Amino acid sequence: MGAYILRRLLLIIPTLLGIMIVNFALTQFVPGGPIEQIIAQIEGRGDVFGGFAGGGNDAGTSSIASGDEKYLGSRGLPPEFIEQLEKEFGFDKPPLERFLKMMGGYLTFDFGESYFRSISVVDLIIEKLPVSITLGLWSTLLAYVISIPLGIRKAVKDGSAFDTWTSGAIILGYAIPGFLFAVLLLVVFAGGSYFSWFPLRGLTSDGWENFTLGHKIADYFWHITLPVIASTISSFATLTLLTKNSFLDEIKKQYVITARAKGLTDRRVLYGHVFRNAMLIVIAGFPGLFISVFFGASIIIETIFSLDGLGRLGFEAAVARDYPIVFGTLYAFGLIGLLVNLLSDMTYVLVDPRIDFESRET
């Protein structure tokens, strides 16, 4: 097992490198970089995307670059000013040199400083990461609380009316996009058109620091309820069907037939014998489910509910072309995902020692 873990850890290096190379190369062809953002603000267009409208700008402020212009909308600006911006952002160096310098810093978790926030990217990630982790963790726990009892019940009632209509509900929940369900929750329960039972945005109320401990806990769960439900809607469907199929496979095995022949009750057979074996794959899948919720829901859910997490940070940085934050959050997401996938494999071995990944690779 030690050799397998070492190989997986070493494999993380080229995998992360490949992720960063692809995304760094893509940014070289995406219009509207940080320098264009500053030029757009100087010209009063707010952001660079206003320049893509083209239209009726005059020659002095045209947002369409001429043949000798390097940046969108730079006509009329002093070349020395553009050169100073390039030097400040590091664009005076070739792309390969910039990439190697960036990856060299990433080896020591030095992600540089945000272009527009004047703060270390590492500090930003440390500040935002707990919000994304808590959202992913509570969503995963809620999915397990719902899915395991429901999946067991569906396995016991396989083919019944209960199994049929719950399967329909599960498929419907899985088919609904997370962002659409989040908007629906806001409209219905957060003061949209019906009820005002939950807050519209944020993770805590104003003055939260002055609340008592009990009030803090209650306020936190009051704010996290809708985001957690929205991010759980798709993950619990997969886990429920996994639990059902796992139990069905075990119920059909010979040891179950033998246990029943000995006169054991169905409940004793189910929870005394089947449960331990059927739950192995479900429990071992916890890290993988967590990371899928962490990746899949963080950007959309955090943005819709205005949660100040890592996903929303990355989205806002991408819009603003704040490349140090974009690549820093991408690196953090990639590293966490790869490590959790390794942890998931290790969990399989812990819950079922019969699994041997090393022998499978030979």
C-alpha positions in Angstrom: 0.0 0.0 0.0 2.9 2.3 0.8 4.3 2.0 -2.8 0.8 2.7 -4.3 0.4 5.8 -2.2 3.9 7.0 -3.2 3.1 6.5 -6.9 -0.2 8.4 -6.5 1.5 11.3 -4.8 4.1 11.5 -7.5 1.4 11.4 -10.1 -0.1 14.5 -8.6 2.8 16.5 -9.9 2.4 16.0 -13.7 -1.4 16.1 -13.3 -1.3 19.5 -11.7 1.3 20.6 -14.2 -0.9 19.6 -17.1 -3.9 21.4 -15.6 -1.9 24.6 -15.1 -0.4 24.4 -18.6 -3.7 24.0 -20.4 -5.4 26.9 -18.4 -2.4 29.2 -18.7 -2.3 28.6 -22.5 -6.0 29.4 -22.8 -5.6 32.7 -21.0 -3.1 33.8 -23.7 -6.0 33.8 -26.2 -8.8 35.1 -24.1 -9.5 38.8 -24.8 -9.8 41.4 -22.1 -6.8 40.9 -19.8 -6.0 42.9 -16.7 -4.4 45.7 -18.7 -7.5 46.1 -20.8 -9.5 46.2 -17.6 -7.6 49.2 -16.4 -7.8 50.9 -19.8 -11.6 50.3 -19.7 -11.8 51.9 -16.3 -9.8 54.9 -17.4 -12.1 55.4 -20.4 -15.1 55.2 -18.1 -16.5 51.9 -19.5 -16.4 50.2 -16.2 -14.9 47.0 -17.5 -13.3 45.7 -20.6 -16.5 43.9 -21.8 -18.1 47.2 -22.6 -15.6 47.5 -25.4 -16.8 44.5 -27.3 -20.0 46.4 -28.1 -17.9 48.4 -30.7 -20.4 50.8 -32.1 -20.2 54.5 -32.3 -17.0 55.4 -30.4 -14.9 58.2 -32.0 -11.4 57.6 -33.2 -9.8 58.9 -30.0 -11.6 56.5 -27.7 -12.4 53.6 -30.0 -12.4 50.3 -28.3 -11.3 48.5 -31.5 -7.5 48.3 -31.6 -5.8 49.4 -34.8 -3.1 47.4 -36.5 -0.3 48.9 -34.3 -2.2 48.7 -31.0 -1.3 45.9 -28.7 -4.2 46.2 -26.3 -7.9 46.8 -26.8 -8.8 50.5 -26.4 -5.2 51.7 -25.9 -5.3 54.3 -28.6 -4.5 57.7 -27.3 -2.7 56.5 -24.1 1.0 57.2 -23.7 3.2 54.2 -24.6 5.1 54.7 -21.4 1.9 54.2 -19.4 1.2 50.9 -21.2 4.8 49.8 -20.6 4.5 50.5 -16.9 1.4 48.5 -16.7 3.1 45.6 -18.5 6.0 45.7 -16.1 3.7 45.9 -13.1 1.7 42.8 -14.2 4.7 41.0 -15.5 3.6 41.0 -19.1 6.9 42.5 -20.3 8.3 38.9 -20.1 7.6 36.1 -22.6 4.7 33.7 -21.6 7.1 30.7 -21.0 9.2 32.7 -18.6 6.0 33.9 -16.8 4.7 30.4 -16.5 7.9 28.9 -15.2 8.2 31.7 -12.6 4.6 31.2 -11.5 5.0 27.4 -11.1 8.3 27.9 -9.3 6.4 30.0 -6.7 3.6 27.4 -6.5 6.0 24.7 -5.4 6.4 26.7 -2.2 2.7 27.8 -2.2 3.7 31.3 -3.1 0.7 32.4 -5.3 1.8 36.0 -5.6 -0.4 39.0 -5.0 -3.8 39.9 -6.4 -3.7 42.4 -9.2 -6.5 44.5 -7.9 -6.9 43.7 -4.2 -3.3 44.3 -3.0 -3.4 41.2 -0.9 -1.6 37.9 -0.9 -3.5 35.2 -2.9 -2.6 32.7 -0.2 -4.2 34.9 2.5 -7.4 35.2 0.3 -7.6 31.4 -0.2 -7.1 30.8 3.6 -9.8 33.3 4.3 -12.4 31.9 1.8 -11.6 28.2 1.9 -13.5 27.5 5.2 -16.8 28.7 3.7 -16.4 26.3 0.7 -15.4 23.4 3.0 -18.3 23.9 5.4 -20.8 24.1 2.5 -19.4 20.9 1.0 -19.2 19.1 4.3 -22.7 19.8 5.5 -24.1 19.0 2.0 -22.3 15.7 2.0 -23.5 14.8 5.5 -27.1 15.8 4.6 -26.9 13.6 1.5 -25.8 10.6 3.7 -28.5 11.2 6.3 -31.2 11.2 3.6 -29.7 8.6 1.2 -28.8 5.7 3.4 -32.2 5.2 5.1 -34.0 5.9 1.8 -31.7 3.5 -0.2 -32.1 0.7 2.4 -35.9 1.2 2.3 -35.9 1.1 -1.5 -33.9 -2.1 -1.4 -36.2 -3.8 1.0 -39.3 -2.6 -1.0 -37.7 -3.3 -4.4 -40.4 -3.3 -7.1 -43.1 -1.9 -4.9 -45.1 1.3 -5.4 -42.9 3.0 -2.8 -39.8 2.1 -4.8 -41.4 3.3 -8.0 -42.5 6.8 -6.9 -39.4 7.5 -4.9 -37.3 6.6 -7.9 -39.3 9.1 -9.9 -38.7 11.8 -7.3 -35.0 11.0 -7.2 -34.7 11.2 -11.0 -36.5 14.5 -11.0 -34.2 15.9 -8.3 -31.2 14.7 -10.2 -32.4 16.3 -13.4 -33.0 19.8 -11.9 -29.9 21.9 -12.3 -28.5 23.0 -8.9 -28.5 26.7 -9.8 -32.2 26.5 -10.9 -33.2 24.8 -7.7 -31.2 27.4 -5.7 -33.1 30.2 -7.4 -36.4 28.4 -6.7 -35.5 28.2 -3.0 -34.8 31.9 -2.9 -38.0 32.8 -4.7 -40.2 30.6 -2.4 -38.4 30.8 1.0 -36.2 33.9 1.0 -38.6 36.7 0.5 -39.1 36.3 -3.3 -42.8 35.8 -3.9 -44.0 33.7 -1.0 -42.3 33.3 2.3 -39.4 35.1 4.1 -38.3 32.3 6.3 -34.6 32.4 5.5 -32.1 35.1 4.7 -31.4 36.1 1.1 -27.6 36.1 1.3 -24.5 35.7 3.5 -23.4 33.1 6.1 -24.1 35.2 9.2 -26.2 38.2 10.2 -24.9 41.6 11.0 -23.4 41.9 14.5 -22.8 38.1 14.6 -19.6 38.6 16.6 -21.7 40.1 19.5 -24.2 37.1 19.6 -24.2 34.5 22.4 -22.8 31.1 21.5 -26.3 29.6 21.1 -27.4 32.5 19.0 -24.3 32.2 16.8 -25.0 28.5 16.1 -28.7 29.1 15.4 -27.9 32.1 13.1 -25.3 30.1 11.2 -27.6 27.1 10.5 -30.4 29.6 9.6 -28.1 31.0 6.9 -26.6 27.8 5.7 -29.9 25.9 5.3 -30.9 26.9 1.7 -27.4 26.7 0.3 -26.9 23.2 1.7 -30.2 22.0 0.4 -29.5 23.4 -3.0 -26.1 21.8 -3.3 -27.4 18.5 -2.0 -30.2 18.0 -4.5 -28.2 16.1 -7.1 -25.7 14.3 -4.9 -28.3 12.6 -2.7 -29.9 11.0 -5.8 -26.7 9.2 -6.8 -25.9 8.1 -3.3 -29.5 6.7 -2.8 -29.3 4.5 -5.8 -25.8 3.4 -4.9 -27.0 2.4 -1.4 -30.0 0.5 -2.9 -28.0 -1.4 -5.4 -25.4 -2.3 -2.9 -28.0 -3.7 -0.5 -29.7 -5.6 -3.3 -26.4 -7.2 -4.3 -25.8 -8.4 -0.8 -29.4 -9.5 -0.2 -29.1 -11.9 -3.1 -25.9 -13.6 -1.8 -25.8 -17.1 -0.3 -24.9 -16.1 3.3 -28.2 -14.2 3.5 -30.2 -17.2 2.3 -28.4 -19.3 4.9 -29.1 -16.8 7.7 -32.8 -16.8 6.9 -32.8 -20.6 6.8 -31.5 -20.6 10.3 -34.6 -18.7 11.4 -33.2 -15.2 11.8 -35.6 -12.3 11.4 -35.4 -10.1 8.3 -34.4 -7.2 10.5 -31.6 -9.2 12.1 -30.4 -10.4 8.7 -30.5 -6.9 7.3 -28.8 -5.0 10.1 -26.7 -7.8 11.5 -25.2 -9.2 8.3 -26.1 -7.3 5.2 -25.6 -3.8 6.6 -21.9 -4.2 7.3 -21.0 -5.5 3.9 -23.3 -3.3 1.9 -22.1 -0.1 3.6 -18.5 -0.6 2.7 -18.7 1.0 -0.7 -21.1 3.7 0.5 -18.8 4.8 3.4 -15.7 4.6 1.3 -17.3 6.9 -1.2 -17.6 9.7 1.3 -14.4 11.6 0.3 -15.3 11.3 -3.4 -18.8 12.6 -2.8 -17.5 15.5 -0.7 -15.1 16.6 -3.4 -17.8 16.4 -6.1 -20.1 18.6 -4.0 -17.2 20.9 -3.2 -16.3 21.4 -6.9 -19.8 21.1 -8.4 -21.7 23.4 -6.2 -19.3 25.9 -4.7 -19.1 28.4 -7.6 -22.8 28.5 -8.5 -24.2 28.2 -5.0 -21.8 30.6 -3.4 -22.5 33.2 -6.1 -26.3 32.9 -5.9 -26.4 33.0 -2.1 -23.6 35.6 -1.9 -21.4 33.3 0.2 -17.8 34.6 0.5 -16.1 31.3 -0.4 -13.4 30.0 -2.7 -15.7 29.3 -5.6 -17.1 32.8 -5.7 -13.6 34.2 -5.3 -12.5 32.3 -8.4 -15.5 33.4 -10.4 -15.1 37.1 -9.6 -11.4 36.9 -10.3 -12.1 35.3 -13.7 -14.5 38.1 -14.6 -11.9 40.7 -13.5 -9.0 38.9 -15.2 -7.2 38.8 -11.8 -4.9 36.0 -13.0 -3.0 35.3 -9.7 -6.3 34.5 -8.0 -7.6 32.6 -11.0 -4.5 30.3 -11.1 -4.2 30.2 -7.3 -7.7 29.0 -6.8 -7.4 26.6 -9.7 -4.2 25.1 -8.2 -5.9 24.8 -4.8 -9.0 23.1 -6.2 -6.8 20.8 -8.3 -4.6 19.8 -5.4 -7.5 19.3 -3.0 -9.3 17.2 -5.6 -6.3 14.9 -6.3 -5.5 14.4 -2.6 -9.1 13.6 -1.7 -9.3 11.1 -4.6 -6.2 9.4 -3.0 -7.9 9.5 0.4 -11.0 7.9 -1.2 -8.9 5.0 -2.4 -7.2 4.6 1.0 -10.7 4.6 2.6 -11.7 1.7 0.5 -8.7 -0.3 1.8 -9.5 0.7 5.4 -13.1 -0.4 5.3 -12.3 -3.6 3.2 -8.7 -4.9 3.6 -9.4 -7.4 0.8 -9.0 -4.6 -1.7 -5.4 -4.4 -2.9 -4.7 -1.7 -5.4 -1.0 -2.7 -5.7 -1.8 -6.2 -6.9 -4.3 -4.8 -9.5 -1.6 -2.6 -11.0 0.8 -5.5 -11.6 
